[in-house]
Amino acid sequence: MRLGINLGYWGAGMDSDNLAVAQEADRLGYSVCWAAEAYGSDAATVLSWVAAQTERIDIGSAIFQIPARAPAMTAMTAATLDSLSGGRFRLGLGVSGPQVSEGWYGVKFDKPLARTREYVDIVRKAMTRERLSYEGEHWTLPLPGGPGKPLKLTVHPQREHIPLYIAAIGPKNLEQTGEIADGALLIFPAVEHLEETALTHLRAGREKAGKTLDGFDICPTLPLAVGADKDVSALADIFRPYTALYVGGMGSPKQNFYNQLARRMGYEKEAAEIQDRYLSGDKEGAAAAIPEQLIDQTTLLGSVERIAERMQAYAAAGVTTLSLAPAGFALEDRLASLRAGIEALERAGLA
């Protein structure tokens, strides 16, 4: 199992240190450095900046938002980043959510599965550098009856095949991801529930494509807080606002994919309460309502030995790249967490 580092969103208060974190992860042998975007910083600029000042670590978008870019632009960006980084780019895509898609980008959040499938088709076709023409429900290239003509990408990616990941949570999205992608980006991945909430659906998609999970990168992101095992409850409290935001406040009351995931993990009553409190403005109450077990199952908490045991469980379940999101704003704490991650991986016998 490999390790990754997730820098999260630029502008979250740790910007001045993020380069140092990426460089330390590069030095330690981490496999990939991911950057995210929502409606603040874009991921492509951050990844370009990181790639220019690292040597070996891959850079990955987690995610490029599908409603934010025409698929041909995403192909251009992927090819450019792969070329500039010397073949170190991984393309992660996701549909975002209805509030961001419609409120920020003005793109109707409808038929996300069909839209994703067409988007991936066009991106992959464009990156082959064949002349681009496509007839679909959501995109038609060139537009009919106009001056447009099929064009081909003029930039040569470093590699013939850039790994393509999809951020997926729901069963149907996971199945399609297994069918059309090279990897899956997972969030809130409790190893105790990983088979029924993710792997069984990914496996079904691979079978549709005539493939197995061999060679498919299963890549969850887990927040990390290192400390004494006796302090696990206090470490879990660090992530209460984070978990409350996603389970309670991401998306609309009817379309919160993270809330639905918590319900599928057996937290039906708790997920409803967290969402009700969060959407009513009681964010502290929402955070307080989160069961400690839910946080513990979806993070890495405690001593290096405890974290190593969890890593063993994730590897045994089928995780191939485990991306860490270290807690804390102090640079020294984040760097120490990176080193602890490598130590835990070694103790788990997975390095």
Secondary structure, 3 states (H helix, E strand, C coil): CEEEEEEEECCCCCHHHHHHHHHHHHHHCCCEEEEECCCCCCHHHHHHHHHCCCCCCEEEECCEEHHHCCHHHHHHHHHHHHHHCCCCEEEEEECCCHHHHHHCCCCCCCCHHHHHHHHHHHHHHHHCCCCCCEECCCCEECCCCCCCCCCCCCCCCCCCCCCEEEECCCHHHHHHHHHHCCEEEEECCCHHHHHHHHHHHHHHHHHHCCCCCCCCEEEEEEEEEECCHHHHHHHHHHCHHHHHHHHHHCCCCCCCHHHHHHHHCCCHHHHHHHHHHHHCCCHHHHHHCCCHHHHHHCCEEECHHHHHHHHHHHHHHCCCEEEEEECCCCHHHHHHHHHHHHHHHHHCCCC
